[in-house]
């Protein structure tokens, strides 16, 4: 009888909005929404990922569509475990008893030790022999190629679905960081609230996300050729009937004013608490935006306007954390060091 003896190294970005899995040999091998659909009568798993997300707001009463992670942390342990099992089954279809699995997983910098242990427990239940927990801003910095081991400081803001993590990194550790449980999902909530208040239109999460991606803007750019209007379809709050409203980029700018201001305040707070020498480095090097929220049109220019420092958007903003966790496995001693330095000095 032949046994398949090998080591499987994986990096996981366990995000509120999307879960990404990175293989050291193949790159990104899975990118699916962090959603799972269950039949409440039979407890059978009907779908995970993109297929389950398409059921949001459309499922009958006996089908429960769950987002098991909220604001960057596990809110439903068993559902997270089931969802991850399904995702891992897709990327590791054939696993023997002798397969050694090592996983580095990115988590928001503000999570508690209890929350970190719950993430580790889920992955160990999946069969992982070694699990390393890496703070998301460190993982994102590695993923975008910042020199995290240098004495000169670098700064990154990872704006995901549930959390915004802002960090100043030097000498392989996070010197100062701010974690806000406010990101892409709160942007969607703000758009839903704005549409209800100003247009008496009740829209769903998917419509709000489409508006944000298609015409979302937080800093006017007269040279942009991006669409400035989009039809939003929903239910009229007053009549209860279907209704269509033309929404402009200016509407979305107004809707996102409050949550975006909170993120800019978080960036300023991180800068204010930085040691003077590192502040000088960051003035020279600027800051990098990662995460899906970091691609919000005009956000880089708005931050530049309020802080005076240069801001750039990572080319791989959506995959930065997953790629950083995966790439870190190339040097396991560094992974251990990064993981142990997860807390600010």
SULNORVEN-V255526 format. One line per field, one symbol per residue. burial: + if it has 9 or more other ideal C-beta (glycine too) atoms within 8 Angstrom, else -. Layout:
BEGIN
burial=???
END
This chain:
BEGIN
burial=-------+++++++++++++++++---+-++++++++++-----+++++-+++-++--+---+-++-++--+++--+-++++++++++--++------+++++++++++++---++-+++-+++-+-+--++++++++++++++-+-+----++++++++++++++++++-+++++++++++++++++++++++++--+-+++++-++++++--+++++-+-------++-+-+++------+-+-+++-+++-+++-++-+++-++++++--+---++-++--++++++++++++++++++++--+-+-++++-++++++++++++++----++++++-++---
END
